[in-house]
Amino acid sequence: MTPPFLKELVPGGIEYGTSLLVEFEPDSLWYETSLTIAAQAVKAGIRTDYHTFQHSPDGVKKAFRRWGLDVMKMEQDETLWIEDSYTIQTGMGAPEEQSDSSKVSVKLSDWSIGFAKSMKGGVPDAWKRRLHIDDNIGILLQYNEEKALIDFGRTRLIPYARIRESVGMYAILTNSASISFYKQLESLSDGIIDFRSEERENEFRHYVRIRGLRGRPCDTHWRELRLLDNGEVAIADERNQGV
């Protein structure tokens, strides 16, 4: 079930039920890459959820339309779900209709109740075997304690993803929480992906790597990213040893 971008990083593909932690620097290309991965997925027939905490759902849809996706049709046939935890923070307008009831709050205590009911009541087929992308779960730390987020991930989020047989990509900004928090989050994850940038030869260059995949060998070299004219992100051919 692997979109082309992820296939470049993991040639053997990513199995359903896998939870991936993405750690990204603020000036990296994570956001553009997340949209690229989601668009590639739906084009390949992979049912996809894009959960936005940091960016407006209108901006997400605009990018997808620019790349030729019929967003309305894909939402109607449930190929694409836009989950909106952005609007509730700003108070500007109503959350996306496709957001479930737990997303009208950013308090994990509210989410936990809905997750527990779903885990006990069974999962509809339309909810299974999907790709789920969170643009920045670190936003939740503005409304919840670190321990609450770790406990939620351990007892609700990751078990639920396995029940749904979905692939989860849960992104968080680097250096925005305690070292202990990152270590615990990493220990819960099946794999870790890093996005970073640095200035080289008077220009900023952007990179991605798979830091590790549990139980599987993988290429951990840094790969350079290119932002294309249409806003999509591609992996350059060369591998970088000394980033």
N, C-alpha and C positions, 0 to 999 in steps of 0.2 A: 504493500500500500504506500509506496514511497514516492513522493513528488520528485521531479527531476533535480531540483536544487539539493535535496537531502540525499538523493541517489549518488550525487557527486561526492558527498562526504562519507556516505556509508554504502558502498557498492552492493553489499549483501542485502540491503534493505532493512527497514525497521519493522519489527513485529507489532501486531496489535497487542494492546495491554501494556505498552512501554510508556514510562513517564520520564521525560527529558527536562532537565533544568537548563535554562539559558541564562548566562550571566553576561550582561552587556555594559560597555562603557557609554557615557552619555553622548559622545560624538561619533559613535559607531553607526553602522548601517543596519542595526537590528530591526528597527521599525519598517524600513523599506523592504528588508529581507523577509520579515514576517508576512507582509502583504504579498510578496512574490510567491512564497511557499503556498499560501492559502489559494491564490489565483491558479497556480499550477495544479494544485490538488483538485480543485473543482473541475478544471478543464480535463483532467485525467479521469473524471468520474468518481473521485473520492469525496464522500460527504464530509463537510468541513464546518467547524464552529470557529468563529473569530470573536474572542471575548475582549472588548476594549475597555480599559480602565483609564488610559491616559490620553486617548484621542477620540474625537467625536465620531459617532457611527456614520455621519454624513461624509466625513473625510475618507473613511474606509470604503464606503460605497463608491465615492467619486473615483478613487484609484482603480477599483475593480472595473468600473464602467469604461475608464480610459483604456483598459487592456482588453476590451471587447466582451466583457461578461454581461449577460442579461441578468442583473441582480434580482429584479422582481420575480422573474420566472424561477430562478434558482431558489429563492426564498419560498416560493409557493410549493415547489416540489420537494422542499427540505434538503436539497443538495447543499445549500449554504444557510447557516444561521449566524446572524449578528447578535451577539450577547452584549448588552449595554450596561456597564457599570460606571459609565462616564457621566451620563445625564443626571443621575441622582446626586452626584457630587456638586454639580454646578447649579442645579435647580432651574435650568433653562429648558423648558419643554417637558414632554413625557418620554419615558424610556422606550426604546424600540419594542414593538409589539411582540417580537419573537423572544424577548428576554423572559425567562421564567420568573416566578414570583420572588425567588430568593435574590434576584438581582435588583430589586427595588430597594435594597439595603446594602450597605457595605460593612455591616456588622456580622462577623462570622458566627455569632450566636444565633442570628436569624437564619443564616445559610444552613447551619448544621441540622436544624429541624427538618428542612426540606430534603437535604441529602439523606438523612436517616430514613425518612419515609420512602424515598425512591429506592434505597438499597434493600429495604424489607419488602416492598411491594412489587418488585420486578421491574425490568427495564423494557420498554416498547422496542420493537425491532428498528424503528426509525431512529432511535437514539444510539444504536449499536454500531460498532466498527466505523468510527468517525475519527477525523483528525481535529484536535482541539488546540487552539493557540491562544495564550494569554499575552497581551502586549506588555504588561508590567504589573505583576502581582505585588510589587513593593509598595504600590499605592495603598494597599490594605493596611500597611503598617502605620498609616496616618490615622487610622480609626480602630486599630486592634493592637494588642501587645504581641511581641515576637513569639512568646510561648503559645499564644492562642493560634497563631498562624501555623506554627510547627505541629501542634496537636491536630489542627484541622486537616493539614496535609496528610498526617500519619493515619488518622482514624476515619477520614471522610473522602478527601479528594483523590488520593492514590488508590485506595480500595474501590472507590466508585468507578474510576477509569478502567480498572481491571474487570469489573463486572460488566461495564459497557464494551469491553474489548476494544477500547479506543487508544489512540496514541495522543499523549498530552505533551505540549511544549509550554512550560511555565517559565516566563521570563522575569528577571529581576535586575534592577540597576546595581552595578558593583558599588561597594563601599557606602551603601546607604543603610546598613544595619550592622549589628555586632558580628565579630568573627565567629562567635559561637553559633549564632543564627545561621550563617552561611554553611558552616560545617554540618550542622544538623540537617539542613535542607539538602545538602549534597548527599548525605548518607541515606536519605530516603529515596533518592532518585536512581533510575536505571542507567542514566547517562548524563553527561554534562557537556554543553556546547558553550564556547567562549566567543564573544565578539569584542574586538578592540580596534583602536586606531592609533597611529603615531605619525609624526612628521618626518618625512624622508625626502632628501633632495629638494627642499623648499616646497613640498606639497604634502597634504595629508593623504595617507594611504590606510585602507581599511582591510581588516583580516577576520577570518573565522577559523576555528579548529574544533574538532571533537577531542575533548580532554580525556574522555574514557567512556566505554560502554560496558556495563556489568556483564561478566561472563563471556565477553567476545573480544578478540583482538581487533584493533582499529588503527588507522593511520592518524597519528596525533599531530602531524605537521600543520603549521599555519598555512592557510590558503588565502591569497589576496582576492578581494572583492572589487567588482567594477559596477558603478552605478550607470545604467544605460540611459540613453536620451529620453526614453519613455517612462523612466522612473523605476523600472524593474532592476533587480540586482542579479549579477551573474558571477560565477567563480572563474577567476583567471586561471590559465593553465599552470603557471609555475607554483611550486611549493616553496615556502620560506623557512629556512632553518633558524635564522637568527633574530626573529622579531622580538 
